[in-house]
Amino acid sequence: MSVIRVVRQSGRVVVLDDLGVIHEDCARFLEWVETRGLSRCTVEAYAHDLALLHRWLLASGQTLAELCTEDIHRFVEREGGRESEGRR
């Protein structure tokens, strides 16, 4: 399993890859969410969901740019059938 993780950096929630590099696509989305005035807990929840998505993408050999509607459905079905693993 990939070591993609969610951390707080300089007061912001970010998703990091195995090398500690910020996932820029996630960062842009989370910044947009923050500008909407959503709570810190909501932003963190989105970040954890994005980390799960990126782990799934790595395991399935896909990139975010390649995703289609059917892929999203498969991801949601997979996650819906799993017990919660808690935060990582």
MIPADO-955429 format. One record per atom (N, C-alpha, C): residue in one letter; z, y, x. Coordinates in steps of 0.001 Angstrom, whole numbers, padded with zeros to 6 digits, always signed. Atoms other than C-alpha are relative to their C-alpha. Layout:
N
AZYX...
This chain:
88
M+000000-001182+000842M+000000+000000+000000M+000000+001243+000886S+000103-001248-000748S-000820+003467+001182S+001308+000778-000065V-001221-000787-000075V+001947+005827+002220V-000266+001432-000471I+000199-001320+000583I+000737+008721+000101I+001310+000376-000673R-001311-000385+000517R+003824+010710-000821R+000007+001452-000470V-000196-001348+000534V+005038+013809-002605V+001204+000609+000708V-001093-000698-000678V+007159+016340-000718V-000016+001474-000395R-000064-001456+000135R+008308+019939-000946R-000245+000597+001367Q+000318-000679-001258Q+006808+022154+001739Q-000093+001482-000296S+000013-001453+000186S+007511+025868+001925S+000135+000385-001467G-000261-000318+001397G+008773+025850-001656G-001027-000517-000987R+001047+000535+000881R+005687+024083-003036R+000038-001520+000044V+000129+001453+000060V+005178+020507-004149V-001402-000353+000478V+001303+000408-000525V+002376+018807-002185V-000081-001520+000079V+000275+001428-000171V+000791+015364-001929V-000569-000170+001406L+000411+000236-001388L+000475+014094+001659L-000602-001386+000157D+000571+001305-000308D-001676+011291+003032D+000812-000683+001095D-000690+000791-001030D-000691+008673+005633D+000311+000792+001259L-000165-000777-001228L-001070+011216+008438L+000799+001285-000209G-000751-001215+000292G+000971+013927+006717G-000879+001189-000325V+000943-001063+000339V-002129+015935+005773V+000019+000212-001512I-000019-000336+001425I-002070+017738+002441I-001335-000362-000635H+001206+000251+000796H-004556+016458-000142H-000380+001329-000649E+000380-001334+000469E-006391+019713-000790E-000369+000027-001475D+000347+000025+001419D-007761+018655-004178D+001260-000002-000857C-001277+000015+000714C-004217+017903-005333C+000677+001364+000101A-000643-001303-000212A-002943+021167-003835A-000595+001054-000925R+000642-000982+000888R-005509+023208-005781R+000443-000189-001444F-000417+000274+001368F-004611+021484-009036F+001454+000396-000220L-001424-000319+000155L-000861+021835-008482L+000242+001506+000036E-000110-001468-000008E-001258+025536-007627E-000405+000568-001355W+000445-000445+001321W-003189+026003-010873W+001074-000278-001048V-001063+000360+000943V-000444+024176-012809V+001166+000973+000134E-001114-000932-000222E+002197+026402-011213E-000309+001379-000574T+000354-001332+000521T+000291+029559-012202T+000073+000054-001516R-000124+000046+001455R+000471+028431-015821R+001452+000134-000449G-001407-000190+000321G+004243+028774-015640G+000731-001252-000441L-000672+001241+000369L+005097+025110-016132L+001220-000216+000900S-001248+000203-000737S+008512+023926-014983S-000234-000756+001308R+000058+000702-001284R+009170+022624-011486R-000050-001506-000209C+000001+001444+000283C+009859+019186-012955C-001373-000472-000469T+001340+000353+000471T+006475+019165-014700T-000985-000034+001158V+000886-000047-001174V+004687+020165-011498V+000248-001226+000880E-000325+001172-000808E+006512+017405-009596E-000507-001277-000663A+000503+001178+000717A+005604+014872-012303A-001509-000125+000188Y+001442+000026-000251Y+001939+015833-011972Y-000293-000449+001430A+000215+000372-001402A+002204+015491-008190A+000173-001503+000198H-000218+001441-000129H+003610+011970-008493H-001134-000786-000656D+001156+000649+000639D+000812+011027-010912D-001227+000074+000899L+001133-000138-000916L-001754+012372-008443L+000135-000939+001201A-000226+000932-001112A-000168+010334-005645A-000343-001426-000427L+000353+001326+000524L-000465+007200-007805L-001507-000165-000087L+001456+000045+000110L-004105+008016-008499L-000644-000177+001371H+000584+000109-001340H-004863+008458-004796H+000286-001361+000630R-000272+001351-000499R-003145+005163-003918R-000969-000993-000633W+000919+000876+000719W-005262+003446-006579W-001422+000174+000536L+001339-000253-000543L-008417+005108-005249L-000183-000709+001344L+000083+000660-001305L-007694+003856-001726L-000098-001514-000153A-000006+001446+000205A-006971+000342-002973A-001320-000492-000596S+001249+000408+000643S-010179+000283-005017S-001233+000424+000796G+001112-000396-000847G-012314+001779-002236G-000838+001137-000560Q+000725-001106+000611Q-013286+004856-004235Q+000533+001334+000501T-000452-001360-000277T-013063+008591-003746T+000121+000743-001325L-000164-000809+001201L-012070+011242-006237L-001350+000462-000541A+001320-000486+000416A-015653+012549-006299A-000818-001074-000712E+000751+001099+000605E-016914+009111-007368E+000520-000425-001365L-000611+000453+001251L-014625+008721-010374L-000861+000321-001208C+000650-000230+001288C-016153+008329-013800C+001027-000317-001093T-000917+000199+001126T-014583+008042-017240T+000553-001422-000037E-000448+001398+000037E-014432+004236-017081E+001055-000273+001073D-000988+000163-001069D-012549+004413-013772D+001356+000551-000420I-001257-000601+000464I-009950+006724-015275I+000668-000907-001024H-000553+000923+001003H-009518+004325-018199H+000636-001212+000674R-000569+001152-000729R-008981+001414-015779R+001315+000375+000680F-001224-000450-000665F-006411+003425-013830F+001140+000145-001010V-001031-000216+001019V-004510+004429-016984V+000476-001337-000571E-000395+001321+000496E-004564+000849-018299E+000883-000721+001006R-000794+000654-001055R-003255-000454-014972R+001400+000595+000060E-001316-000655-000087E-000460+002111-014815E+000822-000229-001253G-000720+000236+001252G+000442+001592-018465G+000623-001378-000074G-000508+001357+000012G+001008-002103-017808G+001033-000287+001068R-000947+000203-001099R+003325-001599-014837R+001358+000594-000349E-001329-000592+000124E+007042-000996-014734E+000083+001179+000961S-000161-001175-000843S+008107+002305-013253S+000545-000402+001364E-000475+000259-001359E+008540+002236-009471E+000929+001108+000477G-000808-001121-000442G+010445+005489-009343G-000773+000880+000936R+000662-000955-000897R+009628+008368-007065R-000069-000541+001387R+000167+000384-001411R+008332+007844-003564R-000172+001216+000815
